[in-house]
Amino acid sequence: MLNLVIASGKGGTGKTTIALSLALIIEEMNMHVQLLDCDVEEPNIHLFLKPEITDKDSAGIPVPCIDLDKCSFCGRCSEICAFNALAVLKDHVMVLTELCHGCGSCAYFCPEKAITEKERPIGTVEMGMAGRISFSRGILNPGEAMSPPLINAVKKLIIADALTIIDAPPGTSCPVVAAVSNCDFCLLVTEPTPFGLNDLKLAYQMVTMLGIPAGVVINRSDIGDNEVEEYCLKSGLPILQKIPWNLEAARYYARGEPAVKYLPAWQALFKELAENVLRVWKGAAPG
């Protein structure tokens, strides 16, 4: 089944609202749908979806533990570490765990086999249900900078026979790459402004380098200019939906309620978006 990731080059474009609305409308289409909140630094889909959390797991990364009785202090581990997480002194090895990416290279290349690994917790993965929607989210520990391993832990929960919607972090940095990688299709959310166009270009460049096919949703489509549409046309990037500004939808959002549950116009927009995504993913033109 389709693994669909919702991404944007910047925050505030409506990415999370669109991920949530798609999940709710696909549920109404009687499809098995799963929603993953991989915006682990600021997960907030639960505020609107209101799932019942039934399970929690700790997530972490493996960090080196040095056996000083075996260590010859040769410095090989420090040389091999691309992130400067190890400093070898005359009779001691400093491990800077906050810099460690858990790649395991130090343990693999240690000539004395003096390095083992232990897990350092970086966050929590929660799982539950909201109606018929399977829900999971990652929550990064306060002050923690290493979010990709937590995002990968959330993605390990992907259900093979479900249409999985992944809400990615904003931007184009490492956490976004972790969320987008190995997905089937990426829906890029933008807005018709100069900032929206600039960040759409960066996001499209990212998914192109990752080899992920993509389409675009233009949110607040009636408040800006036409440059985003012109760019998409020139780039061969399909526009799968244009969502105009809606004051009533904003009021529902302010109350913590998904507008797609209450506004027939929004239900029609998101049903059409879901159908367009499925058509383009299968190789057809959007309707």
Backbone torsions as a table, in degrees:
resi	resn	phi	psi	omega
1	MET	NA	168.2	-173.5
2	LEU	-74.2	130.7	167.9
3	ASN	-103.3	106.4	-173.9
4	LEU	-108.2	122.0	178.8
5	VAL	-107.1	135.7	179.2
6	ILE	-104.3	120.0	-175.2
7	ALA	-135.2	166.9	175.4
8	SER	-155.6	152.9	-179.7
9	GLY	-75.4	-12.6	-179.0
10	LYS	-149.8	163.3	176.0
11	GLY	-79.0	159.8	174.5
12	GLY	85.6	8.9	-178.5
13	THR	-86.4	-12.5	-176.3
14	GLY	101.5	16.4	-177.6
15	LYS	-56.8	-48.8	-177.4
16	THR	-67.0	-40.2	177.7
17	THR	-59.9	-40.8	-179.2
18	ILE	-70.3	-40.2	176.8
19	ALA	-60.7	-46.1	179.8
20	LEU	-63.8	-46.4	-177.6
21	SER	-63.7	-39.9	177.4
22	LEU	-62.5	-43.8	-179.8
23	ALA	-60.3	-43.7	-178.6
24	LEU	-67.2	-39.3	-178.6
25	ILE	-73.8	-33.9	177.8
26	ILE	-69.0	-34.7	173.5
27	GLU	-59.4	-41.4	179.1
28	GLU	-67.8	-21.3	177.4
29	MET	-84.5	8.5	177.2
30	ASN	62.2	37.1	173.3
31	MET	-107.7	148.0	176.7
32	HIS	-72.6	114.6	-174.4
33	VAL	-123.6	141.8	177.4
34	GLN	-124.7	138.8	-179.7
35	LEU	-122.3	121.8	179.4
36	LEU	-113.8	122.9	175.9
37	ASP	-94.2	99.1	-179.5
38	CYS	-99.6	9.8	172.0
39	ASP	-83.3	70.4	-163.3
40	VAL	-71.2	-18.4	177.2
41	GLU	-77.5	-30.7	179.0
42	GLU	-142.0	62.6	179.7
43	PRO	-69.5	129.7	-178.4
44	ASN	-141.0	4.5	178.7
45	ILE	-60.3	-33.7	-177.8
46	HIS	-60.4	-25.4	-179.8
47	LEU	-63.9	-28.8	-178.4
48	PHE	-102.3	-37.2	-177.2
49	LEU	-76.8	-33.4	179.1
50	LYS	55.0	57.1	-179.6
51	PRO	-75.9	160.3	170.3
52	GLU	-92.9	111.4	-178.8
53	ILE	-79.5	124.3	-175.3
54	THR	-114.2	-12.5	-176.8
55	ASP	-153.3	147.3	177.3
56	LYS	-138.7	141.2	176.1
57	ASP	-134.3	146.3	172.9
58	SER	-80.2	145.3	176.6
59	ALA	-125.6	145.2	-178.3
60	GLY	-155.5	-174.9	176.4
61	ILE	-127.7	148.4	178.4
62	PRO	-77.1	129.2	178.1
63	VAL	-121.1	152.6	-175.0
64	PRO	-70.9	144.2	173.3
65	CYS	-125.6	121.4	-171.0
66	ILE	-95.2	128.5	171.8
67	ASP	-91.2	100.3	-174.8
68	LEU	-66.6	-20.9	177.0
69	ASP	-70.5	-28.0	178.3
70	LYS	-94.2	-25.9	-172.7
71	CYS	-67.4	134.5	176.5
72	SER	-99.3	0.0	179.8
73	PHE	58.0	38.8	-178.5
74	CYS	-74.4	-23.1	178.6
75	GLY	89.1	3.8	-178.2
76	ARG	-62.0	-39.7	-178.8
77	CYS	-63.4	-39.6	178.9
78	SER	-67.1	-38.5	179.8
79	GLU	-65.5	-37.3	-174.0
80	ILE	-81.6	-19.7	-175.4
81	CYS	-76.1	118.1	-178.7
82	ALA	-77.3	-9.4	-173.3
83	PHE	-115.8	10.3	176.7
84	ASN	55.4	39.9	-179.2
85	ALA	-89.5	-3.6	-179.9
86	LEU	-128.9	135.9	175.6
87	ALA	-129.5	117.9	-176.4
88	VAL	-97.3	121.7	178.1
89	LEU	-103.9	-171.9	-176.3
90	LYS	-61.1	-43.8	-178.3
91	ASP	-137.4	26.7	-178.4
92	HIS	-156.3	153.9	175.6
93	VAL	-123.9	120.1	177.3
94	MET	-88.7	129.4	176.5
95	VAL	-110.7	115.2	179.0
96	LEU	-94.3	87.8	-168.9
97	THR	-62.7	-29.8	-179.2
98	GLU	-67.8	-21.9	179.0
99	LEU	-91.6	-15.9	-175.4
100	CYS	-69.7	133.8	177.4
101	HIS	-99.1	2.7	176.3
102	GLY	69.3	29.3	-175.9
103	CYS	-77.9	-22.5	178.2
104	GLY	83.8	3.0	-176.7
105	SER	-63.5	-37.8	-177.7
106	CYS	-61.9	-44.2	179.8
107	ALA	-67.9	-37.7	-177.6
108	TYR	-66.3	-40.2	-173.7
109	PHE	-95.2	-3.1	-179.9
110	CYS	-63.7	118.8	-176.5
111	PRO	-69.1	-22.4	-177.9
112	GLU	-97.1	-2.3	-175.6
113	LYS	52.9	43.7	-177.1
114	ALA	-95.5	3.4	-175.8
115	ILE	-117.2	123.0	168.9
116	THR	-113.0	178.4	-178.0
117	GLU	-126.8	144.0	172.9
118	LYS	-129.8	152.7	-176.1
119	GLU	-83.2	133.6	173.3
120	ARG	-107.7	116.6	-178.8
121	PRO	-62.9	136.7	176.4
122	ILE	-123.3	-11.4	-178.7
123	GLY	178.3	-169.6	-176.3
124	THR	-130.4	143.4	172.8
125	VAL	-111.3	126.4	178.5
126	GLU	-112.3	145.8	-178.9
127	MET	-134.4	147.2	178.7
128	GLY	-175.8	-163.2	-177.9
129	MET	-135.1	148.7	170.8
130	ALA	-132.6	99.6	-171.3
131	GLY	63.7	-122.6	177.9
132	ARG	-98.8	7.3	-178.8
133	ILE	-91.5	122.7	172.4
134	SER	-78.2	130.4	-173.1
135	PHE	-127.2	138.4	172.4
136	SER	-144.6	149.5	177.1
137	ARG	-148.2	154.5	173.4
138	GLY	-105.8	142.5	177.7
139	ILE	-125.3	108.8	-178.7
140	LEU	-74.5	137.1	178.5
141	ASN	-62.1	145.0	178.9
142	PRO	-57.2	134.7	178.9
143	GLY	82.4	-4.0	-178.7
144	GLU	-84.1	135.8	-177.3
145	ALA	-105.1	-11.2	-170.9
146	MET	-98.6	80.9	-175.3
147	SER	-87.7	-27.2	-177.7
148	PRO	-54.3	-40.5	177.8
149	PRO	-61.6	-34.1	177.8
150	LEU	-69.9	-40.5	176.5
151	ILE	-60.4	-43.0	178.6
152	ASN	-64.1	-34.5	178.0
153	ALA	-65.4	-38.8	176.7
154	VAL	-65.6	-42.7	-177.5
155	LYS	-68.0	-21.3	176.1
156	LYS	-65.2	-15.4	-178.9
157	LEU	-88.5	3.4	179.7
158	ILE	-56.3	130.7	179.6
159	ILE	-90.9	125.7	-170.7
160	ALA	-61.3	-37.1	-174.6
161	ASP	-98.5	15.3	178.8
162	ALA	-108.1	153.0	168.0
163	LEU	-81.9	108.9	-173.2
164	THR	-98.0	126.5	176.7
165	ILE	-107.8	124.7	-177.3
166	ILE	-113.2	118.8	174.7
167	ASP	-87.2	108.8	-176.7
168	ALA	-84.3	161.4	170.6
169	PRO	-65.6	160.8	176.2
170	PRO	-76.1	160.2	176.1
171	GLY	98.7	-161.0	-179.1
172	THR	-137.9	19.8	-175.7
173	SER	-85.7	-170.9	-174.2
174	CYS	-54.8	-42.7	178.3
175	PRO	-59.6	-37.9	179.5
176	VAL	-67.9	-42.3	177.9
177	VAL	-59.2	-40.9	178.5
178	ALA	-62.6	-40.2	-179.2
179	ALA	-70.7	-38.1	-174.0
180	VAL	-81.6	-32.7	-173.4
181	SER	-55.6	138.8	175.3
182	ASN	66.7	15.0	173.5
183	CYS	-87.6	164.8	-176.5
184	ASP	-85.6	-31.8	-175.2
185	PHE	-155.7	144.4	179.9
186	CYS	-120.0	126.4	175.2
187	LEU	-100.1	113.2	-177.8
188	LEU	-93.9	122.5	-178.8
189	VAL	-100.8	128.7	-179.0
190	THR	-141.1	-179.1	176.9
191	GLU	-137.3	152.9	-172.3
192	PRO	-82.3	64.1	178.7
193	THR	-132.9	165.0	176.1
194	PRO	-57.3	-41.3	177.5
195	PHE	-64.7	-42.3	179.2
196	GLY	-60.8	-41.8	179.3
197	LEU	-65.3	-45.8	-179.5
198	ASN	-58.4	-46.1	-176.8
199	ASP	-75.7	-28.1	173.1
200	LEU	-63.0	-42.1	178.4
201	LYS	-59.2	-43.7	179.5
202	LEU	-64.7	-42.8	-178.9
203	ALA	-67.0	-40.1	179.5
204	TYR	-67.2	-36.9	175.1
205	GLN	-61.3	-40.9	-179.9
206	MET	-62.8	-50.7	-176.3
207	VAL	-68.4	-30.7	176.7
208	THR	-64.3	-43.3	178.3
209	MET	-64.8	-30.9	179.0
210	LEU	-83.3	-7.5	179.1
211	GLY	74.5	28.2	-179.2
212	ILE	-102.1	122.9	175.3
213	PRO	-64.8	150.5	-173.1
214	ALA	-143.1	157.4	170.2
215	GLY	-138.2	172.4	-172.4
216	VAL	-123.9	141.8	165.3
217	VAL	-115.0	125.7	176.1
218	ILE	-98.1	108.1	-179.8
219	ASN	-89.5	151.1	-175.4
220	ARG	51.3	48.3	-169.1
221	SER	-67.1	-14.6	-175.2
222	ASP	-103.6	15.1	-176.4
223	ILE	-114.8	-0.3	-175.3
224	GLY	-127.3	-140.9	-177.4
225	ASP	-112.4	-170.4	-176.4
226	ASN	-103.0	8.2	-172.8
227	GLU	-68.1	-33.9	177.3
228	VAL	-63.4	-44.8	178.6
229	GLU	-62.2	-41.6	179.2
230	GLU	-63.8	-40.3	178.0
231	TYR	-63.1	-44.9	179.9
232	CYS	-61.5	-41.2	179.8
233	LEU	-62.8	-45.9	-179.6
234	LYS	-66.4	-32.6	-175.0
235	SER	-89.0	-6.2	-176.3
236	GLY	70.5	26.9	-178.0
237	LEU	-96.8	112.4	-173.4
238	PRO	-69.0	134.6	172.4
239	ILE	-90.2	113.5	-173.6
240	LEU	-92.8	-17.6	174.4
241	GLN	-168.3	148.3	171.3
242	LYS	-120.6	124.0	-175.5
243	ILE	-113.2	112.2	-179.0
244	PRO	-74.7	160.4	175.8
245	TRP	-62.5	136.2	-178.2
246	ASN	-138.9	111.3	-177.0
247	LEU	-63.3	-38.6	-179.5
248	GLU	-65.6	-38.4	176.7
249	ALA	-62.8	-39.7	178.0
250	ALA	-63.6	-35.6	178.2
251	ARG	-66.3	-41.9	175.9
252	TYR	-61.6	-42.8	179.6
253	TYR	-59.7	-42.7	-179.7
254	ALA	-63.5	-26.5	179.1
255	ARG	-90.8	3.0	-179.1
256	GLY	76.3	27.4	-179.0
257	GLU	-120.7	135.0	177.8
258	PRO	-71.2	120.8	-178.4
259	ALA	-61.1	-26.8	-177.4
260	VAL	-65.4	-17.6	177.2
261	LYS	-77.4	-21.0	-168.8
262	TYR	-120.9	-25.4	-174.4
263	LEU	-103.0	113.3	179.9
264	PRO	-56.5	-35.9	-179.8
265	ALA	-63.6	-40.4	178.2
266	TRP	-70.3	-36.9	176.6
267	GLN	-59.8	-41.8	178.8
268	ALA	-66.6	-42.1	179.4
269	LEU	-60.3	-45.3	-174.8
270	PHE	-79.7	-28.0	172.6
271	LYS	-65.8	-41.9	176.8
272	GLU	-63.8	-39.3	178.0
273	LEU	-62.6	-46.1	179.2
274	ALA	-59.5	-43.5	179.6
275	GLU	-65.5	-38.8	178.6
276	ASN	-65.8	-41.5	178.0
277	VAL	-59.6	-46.1	-179.2
278	LEU	-64.9	-38.0	178.2
279	ARG	-64.8	-48.8	-177.5
280	VAL	-66.1	-39.1	178.1
281	TRP	-60.6	-35.9	-179.9
282	LYS	-85.7	1.3	174.2
283	GLY	99.3	5.3	178.7
284	ALA	-99.2	166.5	177.3
285	ALA	-77.7	148.4	176.3
286	PRO	-62.4	152.7	-178.6
287	GLY	-75.5	NA	NA
